[in-house]
Amino acid sequence: MPVLKLDDTKEAQVELGLGPLHTVYDDKGYAYTSMFLDSAVARWTLGGPYADKHPEEPWTLVQKLPVHYNIGHIAAAEGDTASPDGSTW
């Protein structure tokens, strides 16, 4: 297995905050990252092949929602798949 340099494989870097832990995705072009040290959830737009959802501001922090506990892993319906389920019921 070849070892690849981070700079050769990185498409973008979004400054979210302290202690990023886990990221899930929705079907609207957003990613949600739990921030363990900041006790928050960061919502940011995707770029690259997903930029058609938000072409004006790809790879941008949209919102940071504080939580009142040390957050761990987060989950979204089918968030780890190629076609996440963004519908609510």
C-alpha positions in Angstrom: 0.0 0.0 0.0 1.6 3.3 -1.0 1.9 6.2 1.5 0.6 9.4 0.1 1.6 12.9 1.3 -1.3 14.8 2.9 -0.6 17.9 0.8 -0.9 15.9 -2.4 -4.3 14.5 -1.5 -5.9 17.5 0.3 -8.5 19.4 -1.7 -9.3 22.0 0.9 -9.1 22.8 4.6 -11.9 24.4 6.6 -11.0 26.0 9.9 -13.8 24.7 12.2 -12.5 25.0 15.7 -10.9 22.8 18.4 -11.1 19.0 18.6 -12.8 17.9 15.4 -13.9 14.4 16.0 -16.5 13.0 13.6 -18.1 14.2 10.3 -21.4 13.2 8.7 -23.0 14.5 5.5 -26.5 15.3 4.3 -27.9 15.4 0.8 -27.9 19.2 0.6 -24.2 19.7 0.3 -23.4 20.2 3.9 -21.1 18.4 6.4 -21.5 18.4 10.2 -18.5 17.9 12.4 -18.6 17.3 16.1 -16.0 19.5 17.9 -15.0 17.8 21.2 -12.9 20.6 22.8 -15.2 23.4 21.6 -18.4 21.4 22.7 -20.1 22.4 19.4 -21.2 21.1 16.1 -19.9 22.8 13.0 -21.9 22.9 9.8 -19.9 23.7 6.6 -20.4 23.6 2.8 -18.8 21.1 0.6 -16.7 22.0 -2.5 -15.3 20.0 -5.3 -17.8 17.7 -7.0 -20.5 18.8 -4.4 -20.0 22.6 -5.1 -23.1 22.6 -7.4 -25.2 22.7 -4.2 -23.4 25.9 -3.0 -21.2 27.2 -5.8 -21.0 30.7 -4.4 -19.1 29.6 -1.2 -17.6 26.1 -1.4 -15.6 24.8 1.7 -17.0 27.5 4.0 -18.0 27.3 7.7 -21.7 28.1 7.8 -22.7 27.7 11.5 -21.3 26.6 14.8 -23.9 25.4 17.3 -22.7 25.2 20.9 -23.8 22.2 23.0 -23.7 21.9 26.8 -21.7 18.7 27.0 -18.5 17.2 25.5 -19.9 15.9 22.3 -18.6 12.7 20.8 -19.4 10.9 17.6 -22.5 12.1 15.7 -24.7 10.2 13.2 -27.1 11.1 10.3 -29.4 8.8 8.4 -27.2 7.2 5.8 -24.6 9.9 6.5 -21.7 7.5 5.7 -23.0 6.5 2.3 -22.7 8.0 -1.2 -26.4 9.1 -1.1 -27.3 10.3 2.4 -30.9 10.5 3.4 -31.7 14.1 4.2 -35.5 13.7 4.5 -37.2 14.1 7.8 -40.5 12.5 9.0 
